């Protein structure tokens, strides 16, 4: 199947990790993620029901290996200033002010800057990014999360 790109916008809140957890719960609750148990490769008789709780989703080995191709494949926000390595798998790395400034010329990105941030900021499969977005008065209004995951 290959990896899938994903992006989301949520209302601003100071706690980026809480914003991530709220978003993950929303995506799970609405079913807007890939679930292998409903794959077209399975006959209708062999299809599997989705888990009832987010906590149960990654108990399945196939989900741990293949992912959900959504924000559900990342679990926590990490400190953007610490060294990065393969341990970052399943995390969100916030864009730093220096990264944002180098990418778009300001450290106050707006929603219209998100495609450019996605193009210019480093990323890796199974590691998402996030950035606080501002309105025309410099007030934080949203958080965007983006990345790609799945196999």
Order of alpha helices (4+ residues) and beta strands (2+ residues): beta-alpha-alpha-alpha-beta-beta-alpha-alpha-beta-beta
